[in-house]
Amino acid sequence: MESPHVHISPSSKAGDSLNCLTSLLKLSLNYTHITHLPDSIKELRSLTELDLSNSKLIELPDSMENLENLKALKLFLLPESTVPALPKLPESLTSLAIVFNALTVNHDLSNLINLKLLLFIIIEPAFSSQSELVQVPMPRWIGKLSKLEVLTLGHPNISNLSPELGTLPYLKTLQLFNCGALECISQIPSTVTKLHIGICPLLTTLDISYLKNLLELYVFGSSIEDISERALSEDLLEWKISKDCGYNLARTFGKMMWEQHGLEEPMSFFLYCLKHLSYHDSGDLFALRAMRRMRMPIQNDLTRII
């Protein structure tokens, strides 16, 4: 009898253990040395979960589109891996988590109309030949993912969020991380209950007055100053705001990101924190946690949170 869940060992070759597993439900290639998925992966038509975390893949086959029952895909590439372009992915996906070290081309995921959870993170920014940060708009295809409930976006070259974001009718959680070129957020769906913003240093304004369903707000590593303390304490259950972005805060934010998607923090993100963020105490941290509308004393320390 075929096992419904297979984990391929790190020493496996591409195609090993994949033949004749037509009833396979879950496949993990986590931390393997496989660089190419075989085209025959299309035969795994019962597959519902595919884990390519921390892999050394350099190419994905076009036949992945034929995985008609695939619901969840995790693709966390190690720094030495480069996938030039994503193939067309199956429309059956409801959960997609992608972490790239660098962006080589713009990916179009507009056909994934059944997605409910999307995590899309680019670690390293792209620079022009003059060593200037290349600014790009937010991908417009995000507006076509009308079933999205959780969106985590990390893109150091995005300069603005497209108006299409405001048209997502079911979005509950919006997380923006490491958007170093982002200067403004034009429109957030009014359905959002959790808004997390981390390491967006050019972002100086944030209008939450129309977010009547907002219950949780976390902002750090940005220069936002125009949110009134009164509005925060009266309307939110939980909130923290800080201009600082030390190692501990980044790790805390990272854990929140992965938890929203039911994932463990990938090694690539952990290494990013070590490389780019130096630890320091947040002595001038402006952080408040509203106490469940019980009017309890506000905590000024982060010992329970970090």
TAVENUR-V161663 format. One record per residue. N is the residue number from 1. RES is the residue in three letters. BURIAL is I if it has 16 or more other C-alpha atoms within 10 Angstrom, else O. D_FIRST is the distance of its C-alpha to the first C-alpha in whole Angstrom. Layout:
n=[N;N]
res=[RES;RES]
burial=[BURIAL;BURIAL]
d_first=[D_FIRST;D_FIRST]
This chain:
n=[1;2;3;4;5;6;7;8;9;10;11;12;13;14;15;16;17;18;19;20;21;22;23;24;25;26;27;28;29;30;31;32;33;34;35;36;37;38;39;40;41;42;43;44;45;46;47;48;49;50;51;52;53;54;55;56;57;58;59;60;61;62;63;64;65;66;67;68;69;70;71;72;73;74;75;76;77;78;79;80;81;82;83;84;85;86;87;88;89;90;91;92;93;94;95;96;97;98;99;100;101;102;103;104;105;106;107;108;109;110;111;112;113;114;115;116;117;118;119;120;121;122;123;124;125;126;127;128;129;130;131;132;133;134;135;136;137;138;139;140;141;142;143;144;145;146;147;148;149;150;151;152;153;154;155;156;157;158;159;160;161;162;163;164;165;166;167;168;169;170;171;172;173;174;175;176;177;178;179;180;181;182;183;184;185;186;187;188;189;190;191;192;193;194;195;196;197;198;199;200;201;202;203;204;205;206;207;208;209;210;211;212;213;214;215;216;217;218;219;220;221;222;223;224;225;226;227;228;229;230;231;232;233;234;235;236;237;238;239;240;241;242;243;244;245;246;247;248;249;250;251;252;253;254;255;256;257;258;259;260;261;262;263;264;265;266;267;268;269;270;271;272;273;274;275;276;277;278;279;280;281;282;283;284;285;286;287;288;289;290;291;292;293;294;295;296;297;298;299;300;301;302;303;304;305;306]
res=[MET;GLU;SER;PRO;HIS;VAL;HIS;ILE;SER;PRO;SER;SER;LYS;ALA;GLY;ASP;SER;LEU;ASN;CYS;LEU;THR;SER;LEU;LEU;LYS;LEU;SER;LEU;ASN;TYR;THR;HIS;ILE;THR;HIS;LEU;PRO;ASP;SER;ILE;LYS;GLU;LEU;ARG;SER;LEU;THR;GLU;LEU;ASP;LEU;SER;ASN;SER;LYS;LEU;ILE;GLU;LEU;PRO;ASP;SER;MET;GLU;ASN;LEU;GLU;ASN;LEU;LYS;ALA;LEU;LYS;LEU;PHE;LEU;LEU;PRO;GLU;SER;THR;VAL;PRO;ALA;LEU;PRO;LYS;LEU;PRO;GLU;SER;LEU;THR;SER;LEU;ALA;ILE;VAL;PHE;ASN;ALA;LEU;THR;VAL;ASN;HIS;ASP;LEU;SER;ASN;LEU;ILE;ASN;LEU;LYS;LEU;LEU;LEU;PHE;ILE;ILE;ILE;GLU;PRO;ALA;PHE;SER;SER;GLN;SER;GLU;LEU;VAL;GLN;VAL;PRO;MET;PRO;ARG;TRP;ILE;GLY;LYS;LEU;SER;LYS;LEU;GLU;VAL;LEU;THR;LEU;GLY;HIS;PRO;ASN;ILE;SER;ASN;LEU;SER;PRO;GLU;LEU;GLY;THR;LEU;PRO;TYR;LEU;LYS;THR;LEU;GLN;LEU;PHE;ASN;CYS;GLY;ALA;LEU;GLU;CYS;ILE;SER;GLN;ILE;PRO;SER;THR;VAL;THR;LYS;LEU;HIS;ILE;GLY;ILE;CYS;PRO;LEU;LEU;THR;THR;LEU;ASP;ILE;SER;TYR;LEU;LYS;ASN;LEU;LEU;GLU;LEU;TYR;VAL;PHE;GLY;SER;SER;ILE;GLU;ASP;ILE;SER;GLU;ARG;ALA;LEU;SER;GLU;ASP;LEU;LEU;GLU;TRP;LYS;ILE;SER;LYS;ASP;CYS;GLY;TYR;ASN;LEU;ALA;ARG;THR;PHE;GLY;LYS;MET;MET;TRP;GLU;GLN;HIS;GLY;LEU;GLU;GLU;PRO;MET;SER;PHE;PHE;LEU;TYR;CYS;LEU;LYS;HIS;LEU;SER;TYR;HIS;ASP;SER;GLY;ASP;LEU;PHE;ALA;LEU;ARG;ALA;MET;ARG;ARG;MET;ARG;MET;PRO;ILE;GLN;ASN;ASP;LEU;THR;ARG;ILE;ILE]
burial=[O;O;O;O;O;I;O;I;I;O;O;O;I;I;O;O;O;I;O;O;I;I;I;I;I;I;I;I;I;I;I;I;I;I;I;I;I;I;O;O;I;I;I;I;I;I;I;I;I;I;I;I;I;I;I;I;I;I;I;I;I;O;I;I;O;I;I;I;I;I;I;I;I;I;I;I;I;I;I;O;I;I;I;O;O;I;I;I;I;I;I;I;I;I;I;I;I;I;I;I;I;I;I;O;O;O;O;I;I;I;I;I;I;I;I;I;I;I;I;I;I;I;I;I;I;I;O;O;O;O;O;O;O;I;I;I;O;I;I;I;I;I;I;I;I;I;I;I;I;I;I;I;I;I;I;I;I;I;I;I;I;I;O;I;I;I;I;I;I;I;I;I;I;I;I;I;I;I;I;I;I;I;I;I;I;O;I;I;I;I;I;I;I;I;I;I;I;I;I;I;I;I;I;O;O;O;O;I;O;O;I;O;O;I;I;I;I;I;I;I;I;I;I;I;O;O;O;O;O;O;O;I;I;O;I;I;I;I;I;I;I;I;I;I;I;I;I;I;I;I;I;O;I;I;O;I;I;I;O;I;I;O;O;O;O;I;O;I;I;O;O;O;I;O;O;O;I;O;O;O;O;I;O;O;I;O;I;I;I;I;I;O;O;O;O;O;O;O;O;O;O;O;O;O;O;O]
d_first=[0;4;6;9;12;13;16;18;20;24;24;22;23;23;20;18;14;14;14;11;10;11;9;11;13;15;16;19;21;24;26;25;27;26;29;27;24;23;24;20;19;20;17;15;17;15;16;18;19;20;22;25;27;29;28;30;30;33;31;29;28;29;26;25;27;24;21;22;20;21;23;24;25;27;29;31;32;34;38;37;35;36;35;37;36;33;32;32;29;27;29;26;27;28;28;29;31;32;35;37;39;41;42;42;42;42;39;38;36;38;35;33;34;32;32;33;33;34;35;37;38;40;42;44;47;48;52;55;56;59;57;57;54;53;53;50;50;47;44;45;42;41;43;41;38;39;37;37;37;37;39;39;41;42;44;47;49;49;52;52;49;50;51;48;46;48;47;43;44;41;41;41;41;43;43;45;44;46;48;51;53;52;56;55;53;54;52;49;48;50;46;45;45;44;46;46;48;48;49;51;55;56;56;59;59;56;57;55;58;56;52;53;49;49;48;48;49;49;51;51;52;55;58;58;61;62;60;62;61;62;60;57;58;59;56;53;51;50;51;52;54;55;56;55;52;51;48;47;48;45;42;43;43;40;38;39;38;34;34;35;32;30;29;30;33;32;34;36;38;39;40;42;44;45;46;48;49;51;51;54;56;56;60;61;58;58;55;55;53;54;53;52;55;56;59;58;60;58;56;58;55;52;51;48;47;46]
